[in-house]
């Protein structure tokens, strides 16, 4: 029986299949390498968001007003650093939920030295969330957190400021008054009560959707049965 060799067509088909397999394997390898490179970046970005939201939640949940109606060192207000009341960019309030700084906790110095260097830690503090820093911007496009202990009644400055979240494109806040979400709140010029909840809406520069963080304020006495209407500036 005569043995038949491979024809030219069969060789071309085999070559084509081999090329297709090589291309497929190369594509799969490249996609796998890209995925491996993206995963750590995405994981780090998600950790950054989770850490920010956990810290913001802890601080907001500690929002506190003293029982003294005349006490101007405890407050809750939203304001505009530019003076444009239609574009409120800063939320300032007193809280019991601002933890000591990491530098304070890591230091092994004597208490007197720590107190002189870092100031009082714990207790009632003034905190401010804003996309506009009080001083010179250390990071462009960031959400800033300012903490001052003790609160002094001046909501525009004081304490230490740091970028709590970088890469922020937009940032807004709303307050639940017992029946609806409102954009304004000010215990200096309106009724001295805490909002029932606070909603932070922000968008990062590398995302095309808003992220929303809603935090209930445990020490608020505002309820649907006993709501509050804030007549700002009244």
N, C-alpha and C positions, 0 to 999 in steps of 0.2 A: 504494500500500500504506500503510495507516494505521499510524503509529508509536505503540507502546504505552509508557506511562510506568511507573515503579516503583510497585509496590503497597505498601500499608502493611506487610504481612507481610515483604516483601523488605527494606524499610527497617529494620524491627525486627531482622531477622536480621543485616544488615550492622552495625547499631549494637552488637548483642551481640558479634559477632566482634571489632569494634574495641575494645570494653571489655575483652574477654578478652586481647587482644594487649597492651593498655596495662598490665593487671594483671600479665601474665607478664613483660613487660619491666621493670616496676617491681620485681617480686620478684627477678628475676635481678640487677638493679643493686644492690638492697639486700644480697643474699647475697654479691655480689662485694665490696662495700664492707666487710662484716663480715669476710669472709675476709682481705681486705687488712689489716685492723686486727689480726686474730688472729695472722697469720703472724709478724710481728716479735716479738710477745710470746712465742709458742711457741718461736721460734728463739732468743730470748734465754734463755728458761728451759732449753732443751736445752743451750746453750753453758755455762750455769752448772753443770749437772749433769756435763757432760763434763769441764770444768775441775776440778771437785771430785774426780771419780773418778781423773783422771790424777794430780793432786797426791797424793791418798791412796795410790794405787798406788806412786808413786815413793818415798814415805816408808816404806811398809810393806816394800817390797822391800829397803830398806836396813837392816832390823832386824838388830841385831848384839849379840853377847855376847862379852866378852873371854875368853881361855882360862883366866884365873885364876879358880878355883872360889870363892875368897874375896872376889872383887871385888864390892862392893856398889854400885858406880857404873855397872854395866851390868846390865840386868834386863829382864824382860818379865812384866807382871802385869795382871790385870783386877781391878777393885775397885769397891766401892760407896761413893759419897760420903756416903750416909745411914747406912752401917753394916749395911744389909740385904743379906746375902750371897745372897739369892734373887733380887735385882734389881741385878745388876752394871751400872753405867752409864758406867764409865770404863775405857779401855784405855791403859796407860802402858808405854812401852818405850824402849830406847836404839836409835838408828839412825844410820847414816852417810848416809842419804838425805834429810836435811832441808836444803834449799838455803838460801843466804843470803836475807835479806828483800829485797823490791823496793826499799824505801827505802835499804838499804845499797848495793845495786847502782847506784841512780840518783844517789847522792851523789858529789860531786867533791871532798870534803874530804880532808885528809891522813889517812894510815893511823892515826896515833896518835889523832886526833880521832874517827875512825870507831870504833876499838876502844873508846874511852872511852864513846862515845855508844851503840853497839849491842852492845858486848861481843864475845866471840870468835865468828867466823863459820866454818862448816865444821867438820869433825871430828865426834867423837861428841856427839850431842845427845840430850836426853830429850824425847820428844814424848808428848802425851796427846790422845786423841780422847774427847770427852765431851759429853753434852747438858746437863750441869750445869757452869756456869762456876765457876772458883775465886773470882773476884771478883764484882763486881756485873754482872748480865746487861746487856750493851750492846744485844743484840737478843733479843727474846722468840722462843722456838721455833726455836732454831738449834743446829747442831752446832759445837762449839768445838774449836779446835786450840791447844794450848799447847806452846811450844817453849822449851827452856832449854839453853844452852850455857855451860860443859860440864855434863853430868849430875852431880848431887850426891847421889844416893841417896834424896832426899826426893821421893816420888812424888805428894805431895799439893799441891805448890805450886812457884812459881819460874818465871822466864822471862817471856815475853810471850804473851798470849792474844788470839785473834781468832776471829770467827765465820767458819768455813770454808764453811758451807752454811746458808742461811736457809730458813725455812718447813718445818722438820723436825717431823713429828708423832711418829714413833717411830724408835728407833735401837737396834740390837742387834749383837753380834758373837759369832762362834763360831771355834773353833780345831780344826784337823785334827791328830789325834795319831798318824797313821799308819794307823789303821783306822776311825776314826769322828770325827764332829764333836762337840766338847764345848764347854760354856759357860764353863769355868773354866781359868785358866792362871796360874801364879805361880812364878817362879824363886826367890823368897825362901824359900818353905816347901816346895817340891817340887824335883824334879830340874831341874838347870840346863840346859835345852835350849829351843830355839826351836820353835814349832809349824811343821808342814810347810806350812801355808797358813792364811790368815785369811779369814773370810767376813763381810762387813758387810751387814746387811739394814736398810734404812731406807725410810720412807714420808714423802712430802711432803704438806702439808696440802691441796693442791688436787688430789691424786690418790687413787684408791681401790685401788691395787695397790702391793705392795712392790717396791722395786728392790733388786737383789742385786749386790754387787761381791765377787768372789773373787780373792784375790791369793796367789800362791805366794811363799814366803819362801826365796830362793836359798841363804842361809847356814845353813838348818836341816839337821841331820843325821837328822831323823826320817823314816823310810820304813816301808812296810808290813812289811818284813822286820825292822825295828828300831823298833817303835813305842814310845810312852811313855804311861804312865798317870799322870796328875797327881792325886795324893792331896792336895788342897788342905788346908792347916792341919795336915798330919801332922807 
